[in-house]
Amino acid sequence: MWGAREVTDFDGEALEERDLVRRWGASFTPTTMLFAQAPGAGAPQSWSEARAFVLPGYFKPFHNLSALEYVASDGYLTEPNFQRWLQGKADTMREEGKDVNLWD
């Protein structure tokens, strides 16, 4: 958030790390931004086009791992509401007899 090293944004513009963070809208740490390329799409031309999901702040391990699965499985494309997607995952796990503890 405060670095001055040069980085390159998705659009090819070179700028300092701190300027990139402001452009992307992160205002504190930790903030985890997950980027993906939509199936069948060309290379993203901007960060907003590439951004799949943002974890603003600290999340418990279950939620953090689930966010990675949400993006890797393209769940964000079929269910734009992460909470609903997460509830569906938890329900499926319970049906399989697995213990789901959302708070640890």
Contact map, one row per residue, 1 for C-alpha under 8 A:
11100000000000001100100000011000000000000000000000000000000000000000000000000000000000000000000000000000
11110000000000001100000000000000000000000000000000000000000000000000000000000000000000000000000000000000
11111000000000011100000000000000000000000000000000000000000000000000000000000000000000000000000000000000
01111100000000011100000000000000000000000000000000000000000000000000000000000000000000000000000000000000
00111110000000011000000000000000000000000000000000000000000000000000000000000000000000000000000000000000
00011111000001111000000000000000000000000000000000000000000000000000000000000000000000000000000000000000
00001111100001111001000000000000000000000000000000000000000000000000000000000000000000000000000000000000
00000111111111100000000000000000000000000000000000000000000000000000000000000000000000000000000000000000
00000011111111100001000000000000000000000000011000000000000000000000000000000000000000000000000000000000
00000001111110000000000000000000000000000001111000000000000000000000000000000000000000000000000000000000
00000001111110000000000000000000000000000001111000000000000000000000000000000000000000000000000000000000
00000001111111000000000000000000000000000000000000000000000000000000000000000000000000000000000000000000
00000001111111100000000000000000000000000000000000000000000000000000000000000000000000000000000000000000
00000111100111110000000000000000000000000000000000000000000000000000000000000000000000000000000000000000
00000111100011111011000000000000000000000000000000000000000000000000000000000000000000000000000000000000
00111110000001111111000000000000000000000000000000000000000000000000000000000000000000000000000000000000
11111110000000111111100000000000000000000000000000000000000000000000000000000000000000000000000000000000
11110000000000011111110000000000000000000000000000000000000000000000000000000000000000000000000000000000
00000000000000111111111000000000000000000000000000000000000000000000000000000000000000000000000000000000
00000010100000111111111100000000000000000000000000000000000000000000000000000000000000000000000000000000
10000000000000001111111111100000000000000000000000000000000000000000000000000000000000000000000000000000
00000000000000000111111111100000000000000000000000000000000000000000000000000000000000000000000000000000
00000000000000000011111111000000000000000000000000000000000000000000000000000000000000000000000000000000
00000000000000000001111111000000000000000000001100000000000000000000000000000000000000000000000000000000
00000000000000000000111111100000000000000000000000000000000000000000000000000000000000000000000000000000
00000000000000000000111111111010000000000000000000000001000000000000000000000000000000000000000000000000
00000000000000000000110011111000000000000000000000000000000000000000000000000000000000000000000000000000
10000000000000000000000001111110000000000000000000000000100000000000000000000000000000000000000000000000
10000000000000000000000001111110000000000000000000000001100000000000000000000000000000000000000000000000
00000000000000000000000000011111000000000000000000000001110000000000000000000000000000000000000000000000
00000000000000000000000001011111100000000000000000000111110000000000000000000000000000000000000000000000
00000000000000000000000000000111110000000000000000000111100000000000000000000000000000000000000000000000
00000000000000000000000000000011111000000000000000111110000000000000000000000000000000000000000000000000
00000000000000000000000000000001111100000000000000111100000000000001001000000000000000000000000000000000
00000000000000000000000000000000111110000000000001111000000000000000000000000000000000000000000000000000
00000000000000000000000000000000011111000000000001110000000000000000001000000000000000000000000000000000
00000000000000000000000000000000001111101111000001000000000000000000000000000000000000000000000000000000
00000000000000000000000000000000000111111000000001000000000000000000000000000000000000000000000000000000
00000000000000000000000000000000000011111000000000000000000000000000000000000000000000000000000000000000
00000000000000000000000000000000000001111100000000000000000000000000000000000000000000000000000000000000
00000000000000000000000000000000000011111111000000000000000000000000000000000000000000000000000000000000
00000000000000000000000000000000000010011111000000000000000000000000000000000000000000000000000000000000
00000000000000000000000000000000000010001111100000000000000000000000000000000000000000000000000000000000
00000000011000000000000000000000000010001111111011000000000000000000000000000000000000000000000000000000
00000000011000000000000000000000000000000011111011000000000000000000000000000000000000000000000000000000
00000000111000000000000000000000000000000001111111000000000000000000000000000000000000000000000000000000
00000000111000000000000100000000000000000001111111100000000000000000000000000000000000000000000000000000
00000000000000000000000100000000000000000000011111100000000000000000000000000000000000000000000000000000
00000000000000000000000000000000000000000001111111100000000000000000000000000000000000000000000000000000
00000000000000000000000000000000001111000001111111110000000000000000000000000000000000000000000000000000
00000000000000000000000000000000111100000000001111111100000000000000000000000000000000000000000000000000
00000000000000000000000000000000111100000000000001111100000000000000001000010000000000000000000000000000
00000000000000000000000000000000111000000000000000111110000000000010001000010000000000000000000000000000
00000000000000000000000000000011110000000000000000111111000000000000000000000000000000000000000000000000
00000000000000000000000000000011100000000000000000001111111000000010000000000000000000000000000000000000
00000000000000000000000001001111000000000000000000000111110000000000000000000000000000000000000000000000
00000000000000000000000000011111000000000000000000000011111000000000000000000000000000000000000000000000
00000000000000000000000000000110000000000000000000000011111100000000000000000000000000000000000000000000
00000000000000000000000000000000000000000000000000000010111110110000000000000000000000000000000000000000
00000000000000000000000000000000000000000000000000000000011111110000000000000000000000000000000000000111
00000000000000000000000000000000000000000000000000000000001111111000000000000000000000000000000000000001
00000000000000000000000000000000000000000000000000000000000111111100000000000000000000000000000000001101
00000000000000000000000000000000000000000000000000000000001111111110000000000000000000000000000000000100
00000000000000000000000000000000000000000000000000000000001111111111000000000000000000000000000000000000
00000000000000000000000000000000000000000000000000000000000011111111100000000000000000000000000000000000
00000000000000000000000000000000000000000000000000000000000001111111110000000000000001000000000000000000
00000000000000000000000000000000000000000000000000001010000000111111111000000000010000000000000000000000
00000000000000000000000000000000010000000000000000000000000000011111111100000000000000000000000000000000
00000000000000000000000000000000000000000000000000000000000000001111111110100000000000000000000000000000
00000000000000000000000000000000000000000000000000000000000000000111111111110000010010000000000000000000
00000000000000000000000000000000010100000000000000011000000000000011111111110000000000000000000000000000
00000000000000000000000000000000000000000000000000000000000000000001111111100000000000000000000000000000
00000000000000000000000000000000000000000000000000000000000000000000111111100000000000000000000000000000
00000000000000000000000000000000000000000000000000000000000000000000011111111100000000000000000000000000
00000000000000000000000000000000000000000000000000000000000000000000111111111111000010000000000000000000
00000000000000000000000000000000000000000000000000011000000000000000011001111111110000000000000000000000
00000000000000000000000000000000000000000000000000000000000000000000000001111111000000000000000000000000
00000000000000000000000000000000000000000000000000000000000000000000000001111111000000000000000000000000
00000000000000000000000000000000000000000000000000000000000000000000000000111111110110000000000000000000
00000000000000000000000000000000000000000000000000000000000000000000000000111111110000000000000000000000
00000000000000000000000000000000000000000000000000000000000000000000000000010011111110000000000000000000
00000000000000000000000000000000000000000000000000000000000000000010010000010011111111000000000000000000
00000000000000000000000000000000000000000000000000000000000000000000000000000000111111100000000000000000
00000000000000000000000000000000000000000000000000000000000000000000000000000010111111110000000000000000
00000000000000000000000000000000000000000000000000000000000000000000010000100010111111111000000000000000
00000000000000000000000000000000000000000000000000000000000000000100000000000000011111111100000000000000
00000000000000000000000000000000000000000000000000000000000000000000000000000000001111111110000000000000
00000000000000000000000000000000000000000000000000000000000000000000000000000000000111111111000000000000
00000000000000000000000000000000000000000000000000000000000000000000000000000000000011111111100000000000
00000000000000000000000000000000000000000000000000000000000000000000000000000000000001111111110000010000
00000000000000000000000000000000000000000000000000000000000000000000000000000000000000111111111000000000
00000000000000000000000000000000000000000000000000000000000000000000000000000000000000011111111100000000
00000000000000000000000000000000000000000000000000000000000000000000000000000000000000001111111111110000
00000000000000000000000000000000000000000000000000000000000000000000000000000000000000000111111111110000
00000000000000000000000000000000000000000000000000000000000000000000000000000000000000000011111111000000
00000000000000000000000000000000000000000000000000000000000000000000000000000000000000000001111111000000
00000000000000000000000000000000000000000000000000000000000000000000000000000000000000000000111111100000
00000000000000000000000000000000000000000000000000000000000000000000000000000000000000000000111111110000
00000000000000000000000000000000000000000000000000000000000000000000000000000000000000000000110011111000
00000000000000000000000000000000000000000000000000000000000000000000000000000000000000000100110001111100
00000000000000000000000000000000000000000000000000000000000001000000000000000000000000000000000000111111
00000000000000000000000000000000000000000000000000000000000101100000000000000000000000000000000000011111
00000000000000000000000000000000000000000000000000000000000100000000000000000000000000000000000000001111
00000000000000000000000000000000000000000000000000000000000111000000000000000000000000000000000000001111
